[in-house]
Amino acid sequence: MIPVIGLVIGVGVGLWMQPTVPLSLQPYLPIAIVAALDAVVGALRALGEKRFDDRVFVVSFISNVVIAAAMVFLGDQLGVGSQLSTGVIVVLGIRIFANAAAIRRRIFHA
């Protein structure tokens, strides 16, 4: 129940304050969100399989975001930022859909 309350409070504060992202960080925000979403969907799968560990989730969440942002930054430095961003999105998208499929199979036994 506490995570749900935290989520509601966080969304409410975000909508109320309407924060702006600095221009220099804007290319990294979508990648960071998708990386974080990958960690969350993976945690939901682990929760359904009764093997969720909060430490693993926190480390996965932070490392996914940092590694994805670092890859995009490296791509920007090499001049292939958009191609590397697309690659990161594709890989994380595949992981998200694989975890979602596992969750769906567990719920619907199909």
C-alpha positions in Angstrom: 0.0 0.0 0.0 2.9 2.4 0.7 4.2 2.2 -2.9 0.8 3.1 -4.2 0.5 6.1 -1.9 4.1 7.2 -2.9 3.1 6.9 -6.5 0.0 8.9 -6.1 1.9 11.6 -4.1 4.7 11.7 -6.7 2.3 12.1 -9.6 0.4 14.7 -7.8 3.5 16.7 -6.9 4.8 16.4 -10.5 1.5 17.6 -11.9 1.4 20.5 -9.4 5.0 21.7 -9.8 5.3 21.0 -13.6 9.1 20.6 -13.5 11.1 21.3 -16.7 13.9 19.2 -17.9 17.1 21.1 -18.8 17.7 21.1 -22.6 21.0 19.2 -22.2 19.2 16.3 -20.5 16.2 16.1 -22.8 17.8 13.4 -25.1 18.3 11.1 -22.2 14.9 11.4 -20.5 13.0 9.0 -22.8 15.7 6.4 -22.6 15.8 6.7 -18.9 12.0 6.3 -18.7 12.1 3.2 -20.9 15.0 1.7 -18.9 13.1 2.4 -15.6 9.9 0.8 -17.1 12.0 -2.3 -18.0 13.0 -2.6 -14.4 9.5 -2.1 -13.1 8.0 -4.7 -15.5 10.8 -7.1 -14.5 10.0 -6.5 -10.8 6.3 -7.3 -11.5 7.3 -10.5 -13.2 9.5 -11.5 -10.2 6.7 -10.5 -7.8 4.3 -12.9 -9.7 6.9 -15.6 -9.6 7.3 -15.1 -5.9 11.1 -14.3 -6.2 11.0 -10.5 -5.9 13.9 -8.9 -4.0 13.8 -5.2 -3.2 17.6 -4.9 -3.4 17.7 -6.5 -6.8 15.0 -4.2 -7.9 16.7 -1.0 -6.7 20.1 -2.1 -8.3 18.3 -3.1 -11.5 16.4 0.2 -11.7 19.4 2.4 -11.1 21.8 0.4 -13.2 19.3 0.2 -16.2 18.9 4.0 -16.1 22.6 4.8 -15.8 23.7 2.3 -18.4 21.1 3.3 -20.9 21.9 7.0 -20.4 25.6 6.3 -20.6 25.1 4.4 -23.9 23.2 7.3 -25.4 25.8 9.8 -24.2 28.6 7.7 -25.7 26.6 7.5 -29.0 26.2 11.3 -28.9 30.0 11.6 -28.5 30.6 9.3 -31.4 28.1 11.0 -33.6 25.6 8.1 -33.7 23.3 9.2 -30.9 20.0 8.6 -32.6 21.0 5.2 -33.9 22.3 4.1 -30.5 19.2 5.5 -28.8 17.1 3.4 -31.2 19.1 0.3 -30.4 18.7 0.8 -26.7 14.9 1.4 -27.1 14.6 -1.8 -29.2 16.5 -4.0 -26.7 14.6 -2.6 -23.7 11.3 -2.9 -25.6 12.1 -6.6 -26.3 12.7 -7.2 -22.6 9.6 -5.3 -21.6 7.4 -7.3 -24.0 9.1 -10.6 -22.9 8.4 -9.9 -19.3 4.8 -8.7 -20.1 4.3 -12.0 -22.0 5.5 -14.0 -19.0 3.2 -12.1 -16.7 0.2 -12.6 -19.1 1.0 -16.4 -19.3 1.1 -16.6 -15.6 -2.2 -14.7 -15.1 -4.2 -16.4 -17.9 -2.4 -19.8 -17.8 -1.9 -19.5 -21.6 
